[in-house]
Amino acid sequence: MTNHSDNTAQRAIVPPPPSAEDIAAANASAPDGPFQAKNFLARFRLDGKVAVVTGGARGLGFSMAEGLCSAGLKGVAILDVQTDLGLDAIKKLHDAYGVQAQFYKVDVRDENAVAEIMNSISAELGSIDILVNSAGIADLVHAEDYPADKFRRVIDINLNGSFVVAQACARHMISQGRGGSMIFIASMSGSIVNWPQPQSAYNASKAGVKHLMKSLSAEWAVHGIRCNAISPGYMDTALNRSYTTLFNEWKQRTPLGRLGDPDELTGAAIWLASEASAYCTGSDIIIDGGYTTL
Ligand SMILES: NC(=O)c1ccc[n+]([C@@H]2O[C@H](COP(=O)([O-])OP(=O)(O)OC[C@H]3O[C@@H](n4cnc5c(N)ncnc54)[C@H](O)[C@@H]3O)[C@@H](O)[C@H]2O)c1
């Protein structure tokens, strides 16, 4: 039998109402100052900043790199395994936005190569302020047939690769002493299970990316490094269009009735990269046309 009088759990506390003196003192110490117009949009600018974008040779990574360049970046480093696409990407970014753009061929799983490249980036472009971790792969395999090496490869690129790059980048940001902003491209698949396609490794990897981001945000806050995630739903990319049957199914299951344009992630990327989001860390922004609300 439960003895209710023995209940030692602490009760919620209702504080006494503040006195007139408390209110006057609080008003005097409030950080607001006199009212004046502020330029909120200026806080979204990235002038003079340097960004590293993995998987930026194409797709969502390229689109977010472009968004950051349009907000005034001084330099952008594209890290990818695809050389031709990477070189084409930096030419486009340089020609369109006048930004100093460099391509580095690297596999995000290779921690030694990634560490060397971070040294080259800070020597060639300057202190690193922003990281977008977008490199990733997916495959569709029934779980009971999933070969172990294929399963491991997805986890290794999507999750371990995100850590390898974030760690190398954080070491620079910490030694520079200026903080920074890291954006992890997770997925709505880190919160829900996609259907009808089988993608257990991908879903697990993206759930891992989200929790990795949260762990790093707590550890690195002391260094002024903010970590957040963007979790896209189904986006209208060439690869997704090639799955004709699934494409229509995804469209029907999305409340907004369409897949997302890759450019529709850039607003969030600019916000997270910039001072406009200075109090945001450890957050996951789901941009999915409402898919995960159902
Ligand atoms: N497209 C979508 O609908 C969607 C939805 C949710 C999340 N995402 C995520 O967004 C990110 C980008 O997806 P995308 O659709 O643009 O894919 P994509 O295949 O077009 O681009 C991924 C890029 O990453 C690069 N890459 C792959 N493995 C790499 C490695 N080991 N080292 C370095 N670079 C590597 C590829 O060469 C490619 O350029 C991925 O992390 C993906 O999981 C995509």
Ligand as a Chemical Component Dictionary entry (heavy atoms), coordinates in Angstrom:
data_LIG
# 
_chem_comp.id                   LIG 
_chem_comp.type                 NON-POLYMER 
_chem_comp.pdbx_formal_charge   0 
_chem_comp.three_letter_code    LIG 
# 
loop_
_chem_comp_atom.comp_id 
_chem_comp_atom.atom_id 
_chem_comp_atom.alt_atom_id 
_chem_comp_atom.type_symbol 
_chem_comp_atom.charge 
_chem_comp_atom.model_Cartn_x 
_chem_comp_atom.model_Cartn_y 
_chem_comp_atom.model_Cartn_z 
_chem_comp_atom.pdbx_ordinal 
LIG N1  N1  N 0  17.171 14.700 -51.622 1  
LIG C1  C1  C 0  16.342 14.501 -50.605 2  
LIG O1  O1  O 0  15.128 14.344 -50.802 3  
LIG C2  C2  C 0  16.876 14.496 -49.204 4  
LIG C3  C3  C 0  15.953 14.454 -48.145 5  
LIG C4  C4  C 0  16.419 14.457 -46.845 6  
LIG C5  C5  C 0  17.781 14.525 -46.592 7  
LIG N2  N2  N 1  18.651 14.551 -47.622 8  
LIG C6  C6  C 0  20.090 14.618 -47.291 9  
LIG O2  O2  O 0  20.657 15.764 -47.902 10 
LIG C7  C7  C 0  22.021 15.502 -48.219 11 
LIG C8  C8  C 0  22.260 15.808 -49.690 12 
LIG O3  O3  O 0  21.400 14.984 -50.462 13 
LIG P1  P1  P 0  21.226 15.189 -52.034 14 
LIG O4  O4  O 0  19.838 14.780 -52.379 15 
LIG O5  O5  O -1 21.701 16.525 -52.422 16 
LIG O6  O6  O 0  22.199 14.037 -52.571 17 
LIG P2  P2  P 0  23.224 14.075 -53.796 18 
LIG O7  O7  O 0  23.593 12.661 -54.047 19 
LIG O8  O8  O 0  22.705 14.885 -54.929 20 
LIG O9  O9  O 0  24.474 14.868 -53.169 21 
LIG C9  C9  C 0  25.299 14.273 -52.203 22 
LIG C10 C10 C 0  26.728 14.700 -52.460 23 
LIG O10 O10 O 0  27.532 14.073 -51.460 24 
LIG C11 C11 C 0  28.689 13.565 -52.091 25 
LIG N3  N3  N 0  29.223 12.445 -51.332 26 
LIG C12 C12 C 0  28.681 11.203 -51.190 27 
LIG N4  N4  N 0  29.474 10.427 -50.450 28 
LIG C13 C13 C 0  30.547 11.186 -50.100 29 
LIG C14 C14 C 0  31.713 10.938 -49.337 30 
LIG N5  N5  N 0  31.953 9.744  -48.795 31 
LIG N6  N6  N 0  32.615 11.939 -49.162 32 
LIG C15 C15 C 0  32.387 13.151 -49.735 33 
LIG N7  N7  N 0  31.308 13.440 -50.476 34 
LIG C16 C16 C 0  30.395 12.469 -50.653 35 
LIG C17 C17 C 0  28.234 13.139 -53.472 36 
LIG O11 O11 O 0  29.324 13.040 -54.377 37 
LIG C18 C18 C 0  27.250 14.244 -53.833 38 
LIG O12 O12 O 0  27.865 15.303 -54.506 39 
LIG C19 C19 C 0  22.276 14.053 -47.851 40 
LIG O13 O13 O 0  22.877 13.986 -46.572 41 
LIG C20 C20 C 0  20.889 13.455 -47.821 42 
LIG O14 O14 O 0  20.805 12.336 -46.974 43 
LIG C21 C21 C 0  18.230 14.531 -48.930 44 
# 
loop_
_chem_comp_bond.comp_id 
_chem_comp_bond.atom_id_1 
_chem_comp_bond.atom_id_2 
_chem_comp_bond.value_order 
_chem_comp_bond.pdbx_ordinal 
LIG N1  C1  SING 1  
LIG C1  O1  DOUB 2  
LIG C1  C2  SING 3  
LIG C2  C3  SING 4  
LIG C2  C21 DOUB 5  
LIG C3  C4  DOUB 6  
LIG C4  C5  SING 7  
LIG C5  N2  DOUB 8  
LIG N2  C6  SING 9  
LIG N2  C21 SING 10 
LIG C6  O2  SING 11 
LIG C6  C20 SING 12 
LIG O2  C7  SING 13 
LIG C7  C8  SING 14 
LIG C7  C19 SING 15 
LIG C8  O3  SING 16 
LIG O3  P1  SING 17 
LIG P1  O4  DOUB 18 
LIG P1  O5  SING 19 
LIG P1  O6  SING 20 
LIG O6  P2  SING 21 
LIG P2  O7  DOUB 22 
LIG P2  O8  SING 23 
LIG P2  O9  SING 24 
LIG O9  C9  SING 25 
LIG C9  C10 SING 26 
LIG C10 O10 SING 27 
LIG C10 C18 SING 28 
LIG O10 C11 SING 29 
LIG C11 N3  SING 30 
LIG C11 C17 SING 31 
LIG N3  C12 SING 32 
LIG N3  C16 SING 33 
LIG C12 N4  DOUB 34 
LIG N4  C13 SING 35 
LIG C13 C14 SING 36 
LIG C13 C16 DOUB 37 
LIG C14 N5  SING 38 
LIG C14 N6  DOUB 39 
LIG N6  C15 SING 40 
LIG C15 N7  DOUB 41 
LIG N7  C16 SING 42 
LIG C17 O11 SING 43 
LIG C17 C18 SING 44 
LIG C18 O12 SING 45 
LIG C19 O13 SING 46 
LIG C19 C20 SING 47 
LIG C20 O14 SING 48 
# 
